[in-house]
Amino acid sequence: MEFGQTAAQRDRCRTIRDAGEYDWQRLGELGVLGAAIPVEHGGRGLGALDTALVFEAAGYGCHDTGLIFAAGAHLFAVALPIAAFGSESQKKKLPGLCDGTLIGANAMTEPDAGSDIGALKTTAVRNGDDDGYVLNGMKSFVSNGPIADVYVTYAVTDPTAGHLGTTGFVVDAGTPGLVRGEPFGKLGMNGCAAGTVEFRDCAVPEDAVLGNGSLVFQHGMLWERACLFAIYLGVQDRLIERCIRHVKQRKQFGRRLSDFQSVSNRVVDMRLRLESARLLLYKACWAIDQDDLAVLPAALSKLAVSQAAVQTALDAVELFGGRGYQTGEGIEEHLRDAVGGLIFSGTSDIQRQLAALELGL
């Protein structure tokens, strides 16, 4: 197994890490927004592992973790499903999604249906006047929802078929009946606007159909659980470097903090969690690239990375003491941003359930 990076991979990651200023258009220019999209549709045509390296580099370089998370939601839950399942007319949106002209949002979660996609209440019924559908229902926690141009959403088309009776749709902002709410206030990830999206007798044409909802959603979610969480690898790398600088400079009782074994051991444990999680994530991405069974490694990597991010942020707060607890220092922000990783893309308990099923339990 090869653990080193190629010259092309190193150069690509270095360019992203050292970009300096980041905004949505800049992420498009850097190739982050379209990393996994085929070149013929405006993307970079990267596989899962290379895409993860891109997001790891962005997580390290950009201090606005919410912005990079918004880019991940845009790519893995909107652009990638359109590239994999979309019609030719739907794929015409991909160049704009890749270069940042368009912003994508995934409207799946509902007030009473998060991980249980079989409990969706949003419906899509045939329009009696033509060959399209009429959508009705409320979506919640839609990342990029308040500002998106394109929505991938899911609705029940066959109530008798459970989660197999859902259909994915591509809906443009401005479609009559699509009503988006104001951004939520959140604990962290403030660089990613999230809110409600409601469909009120929202008529869409037949060409809005993306495909079987379960297949479309699981495809994007597999990539998201693996590649998107590479953001937290880059964030932890940056945070650990800052902690090392701090404990080598800060003195108490006439000694550097790093001279205290309890402190140095804590930093080593932070690094151990990061490297262990990184190996799991890279393995999950490798499995996707090999068309191998990736559900188990993706669940394990998502679980490991998200938990490591929270614990490492807690450790950083303690190492910085009062400064770590203060806003403005940029330490407590890491903790607030990390907590969401335990919830989105399937909670930690859902990842354990997926792993247990894959193990035959």
N, C-alpha and C positions, 0 to 999 in steps of 0.2 A: 504493500500500500504506500502510495506517494503522499507525503505530508507537506512537501514544499510547494510554493506558488511559482507559476511561470512568470517570465518577464512581463508578459502582457497583463497578467493578473495584478502583479505588483504595481505596474504603471497606472492601470485603471484605478486601483484602490488609492494610490498616492494622490492622483488628481482629485478624487472626491474628498479625501481626508483633508487636503490642503486648500480646498476651494475658498475658504475664508468667509465669504458672505453667502447665505443660503436663503432663497425664497422659492416659490413654486416654479417660476420660469427658469431659475437657475438649476433646479433639480431636473427639469426637462432637458436643459442644455447638457447637463452632466450625464444624461442617460439613465438616471435613477427611475424616472416615471415609466419608462418603457423597457426596462432592463430585460425582461423575459419575453417580450413581444417580438415576433419574427421581423427580420430586417425589412421585408417587403411591405410591412405595414407601419414602418416608421420606428421600430424598436431596435434594440441591440442584439436580439436573437440569442441571449445567454441562457444556459441551463440553470437548474436550481442552485447548484453549488456556487457558480459564478455570480448569480443574482444575490445569493446570501452574502457573498463577499462584498458586493456593492453596498448592501444595506448595513453591513457591519462597519464599513468605512464611513458611510453617512452618519451612522449613530455616533461614531467617534468624533467626526469633524464638526457636526452641527450640534450646538448646545440646545436647540429647540427640539426636544425629543418628540413632542406632539406633531410638529411639522413632518418629520420623517415617518412617524406612524401614519399620518394622513396620506403620505405618498404610498406607503405599503398597502393600506386599505384600498386606495385608488387602483393600484396595479393588480393586486392578487384577487380582489373581490369584484372588480369591474372589467378592467382591460383584459386580463388573462382569460376570464370566462368568455368574453366576446371573441377573442382570438381563437379559442378552442372550439366554441360551439356556435358562434354567430353566423348569420347570413352574410352574403357579400355586401349588402347595403349597410348592415350593422357594422361590418368591419371598416367601412369608410370613416367611422369615428375614431379608429385607432391612431392614425397619425396625430390628431389633435390631442388625444389622451396621452400620447408619448411625449409630445413637445411642450405640454403644459397649457396649450390653448384651451383645453377642456378639463374639467374636474369631474371625477367619477365618485359615486357613492353607492354603497351596498345597503339596500333596504330589506333586511331579512328579519331582524329581531322585532318582536311585538311586545306590548305591555304584559301579556300573559304567555308568551312563547319565546324563550331564549334558546337554550340548548335543545329543547323539545320541538324540533321542526315539524313533527306530526301534529302539533297543537295550533298551527297557524289558523287565524280566523279571517285573514284577508282573502277575499274571493275574486275569481275572474270568471265571468259568465259570458257566453256567446252574445254578441250584440245582434239583436234581431234585425237591424237595418243593413248590416253588411257582414263581412267575414272576420271582423275583429272581436275584441273582448271589452268588457266593462269591469274595471277594478274598483273594489270598495274595501276599505280597511285602514287601520292605523299601524304605522311602523314607528319604532322607538330606537333610541341610541344609534342613530344613523350617522356614522362618521362621514364628515364632509356634507352631511345632509342639508344644512342651511345655505350652502354656497355652491352646490354641485350643478353641473350642466347635464349630466347623464346619470340615470339611476338604473342599477340592476336590482330588480325586486322579485319577490316570490309570492304566489297566490295559489289558493286551492282551486283546482279545476275539476277534480273528481273526489267528492267528499267520501266516497266509499272505499278509496284505495289508500287511506292513511298517508304516510309521508311520500309514498310513490304517486299520490294524486296531486302533487304540486307542479307548477310550471314556472319557469323563469322568464322574465320579461325585461326588455330594454326600453326605458321610458325617458323621453327628453324633458328637461325642465321647461316649464312654460306650457306643457300639455294641459288643457282645461281639465280641472278636477284634481290636479296634483297640487297639494297645499303643504308647504314646508314651514316648520315652526322656527322659533328663535333658538339660538344656541343655548344648550344647557350650561349651568354652572357645574364645574366638576372639581374633584380633588386634585387632579393633575392633568397632564397632556393638554394644556391650554392652547397649544399651537394647532390643535385639531378641533375644529368646530363640529359639534355633534348635536342632533336634535331630532324632532319628530318629523315624519313625512306621512301625510294622510292622503288617501285616494278616495275622492267623493264622486262617484259615477264617472270615473276617469276612463274615457273611451280610447282604446289603442288599436292600431291596425293589426292584421294577422302577422305582418312582418316584425312586430314587436316581440314575438315569441322567440325566446332564446333556446329553450329545450326543456327536457325533464328537470324539474326543480331539484330533485334529490341528487342527480348526477352532476348538474352544473355546480350546485353549492358545495358538494363534497370535493370536487376537483379543485376549486379555488381555495377551500379551507385547508386542504392538504398542503398546498404551497404556502399558504399564510402561516400555518403552524410551524413550518420549517423555516422558510426564508425571512418572513417579517420579524421573527424574534431574534434574528441576527442583529437587529438594531441594538438590543440590550447587551450583546457581546461588546459592541463598540463603546457603548455608554459605560459599561463596567470597566473596560480597559482604561478609558479616560479617567474615571473616578479613582481607580486603584493607583494610577500614576500620581494623581493629586494627593492621595493619602500618603503615599511613600514620601513625596516631597515634604509634606506637613510633618510627619513624625520624625524626619531627619533634621528638620529645622527647629521644631518646637522643643523647648526645654522645661523640665519640671524637676525640682529637687536637685538642680545642678547637673542633670543628665538629659540627653536627648530622649524623646519618647521612644525612639526605635531601639534604645538600649534596654528597655524593659521587655522581658521575655513575653509577658502577657500581650504587649502591643505587637511585637514582631510576629508572634504566633497568629494573632488575629489577621494581620495582613497576609500571611502565608495561606491561611484558610480562605480568604477572599480570592486569592489567586487560584487556589485549588478548585473552588467552585466554578470559577470562570473557565478554566481549561477543561474541566470535566464536561461542563455544559457545552462548550465549543465542539468537543469531539462528538458528542451526541447529535448536535445540530448538523455538523458536516456529514455525519453518517446518514442522517435522514435525507439530506439533500442529495447525497450520492445515490441513495436508493431510488429517489424520484428520477434522477438522470438515467439510471439503469433500467427503468421500468420495473423495478423490483417492488416487493411488498413494502410499502412505506408507512402504513398506518401506525404500526407499533413504534418504530423509531421516531416518527413525527410527534406522536403523543408523549413519548418519554423525553424528547428534546424540549418540547414546549414546556413541560412540567419542570424540567431541570433548569432551563434558562430563566423562566419567570420567577421561580423560587430563589434562585441565586441572586437575581437582580434586587429582590426585596431585602434579602439578608445582607447583601453587600452594602446596600444603601443604609440599612440600620447600623451596620458596623462603622460606616463612614461618619454618621452622625455622632456616634460615641467617641470615635477617634478625634473629631474636631471639637467635642464638648459643647460649650455654650455657643460657639461660633457655628457649629453644625446645626444647632436648633434655630438659629436666627434666619429669617428671610433676608435675601440680599446676598448671602454668602454662596448660594448656589449648591449647597449640600442637601438641605432638607427637600429641595425640589426633586432631587434624584429619587428620594423615597416616595414622594407623591406620584411621580410619573411611573414608578415601578409597580405600585399596587394594582393598577389597571391590568397589568399583564397576568395577574392571577384570575382574571375574570373574562376578558375578551378572547375571542377565538376558541371558546370552550373553557369553562372553569377548570381549576386544578382537579376537582373531583371528577369532572367529565373525562379529563385525560386519563385518570386512573381507571375509570370505567372502560374506556376504549382499550387501554392496555390489557385489562383483565379479560375482555372479550377476545382479544387477539391471542392471549395465552390459553384460551380455552376454558376459562374459569366461569 
